[in-house]
């Protein structure tokens, strides 16, 4: 989660259109990096929704869970892949 937190802090300008039709997932992935995009976007949205204020939330477990989700996507699939998942999120 350290890398995710650093990317969120360093790339704050990329999140201004999250939740808007104008959000460009491909630009976001190019800037953040494909391997981190889904996790970074998930954590950013969870913070906006104040989900991290839940005391039972274990950030380490969340990081492991998000890594497993990323591993489950086949990057060679043209459409239903990790980028599509981040875009739908």
N, C-alpha and C positions, 0 to 999 in steps of 0.2 A: 504494500500500500504506500510505501515511501515514494516510489517512482510516480504513482498515480497522483499523490498529493503535490509533488513537485511540478508535474506537468500542468496540473490545474492552476497552481500559483503562477507559473511562468507564462502561461498562454491564456490569460484571463480574457483577452480581446476576442478569442475564438468562440466564447460562450454567449455573446450578446444576442445572437439570433436563435438560441436554443428555444424550442417551443413555437417558433414562428415558421411560416411557409417559406420564408427567405433563407432559412438555415441550409447551408451547403455542406452536406455530409462528406462529399468528396474532398473539398478544401480542408475540412476538419481533419479527415484521415491523413491527408498529405502532410499537414502541419504537425499533428500529434504522433503519427506513426500508426500503422495498421494494427500492430500487436497490442497497443495500449488504448486504442480509440474506444472500444466498447466499454472497457472498465472505467476510463476517465469520464466518459459521458454518463455512465450509470452513477458514479460517485457524485458528480456535479449535480445531477438531478436529485439524488437523494438528499444532498445538502440543501438545495433550494426548497425541498419539501419538509425540511427539518426532521428527517428520519433518523439522523445521527443523534438526536436527543433521546432516543429510546435507550435506556440504560443496559438492556440485555444485548444490544447489538455488539458483536465482536468483530472489529475491523479486520483482524487477521483472518478469521473464518470467511468473512465477506470477500477478501482478496483472493483466497484459495478457491472459493466458489466461482468468482468471475473468471479466474484463470482456467478453470475446468470448462466453463461455458465457451470461452474462446477456443480451447482445444477441440471442442466438439464440432465446430464449424469447419467445413471443407473450403479452403480458400480458392481452390480451382473451380468451384461451382460459380457460374457467372452471375446468378441473381440472388438466390436464397443463401447468403453467406453472412459472415460477421459484419460486413459493412451494411448490408440490408438490415440486420438486427439492430445496429446502432441507429440507423435512420428511422426505423419504426419506433424505437425507444423515444 
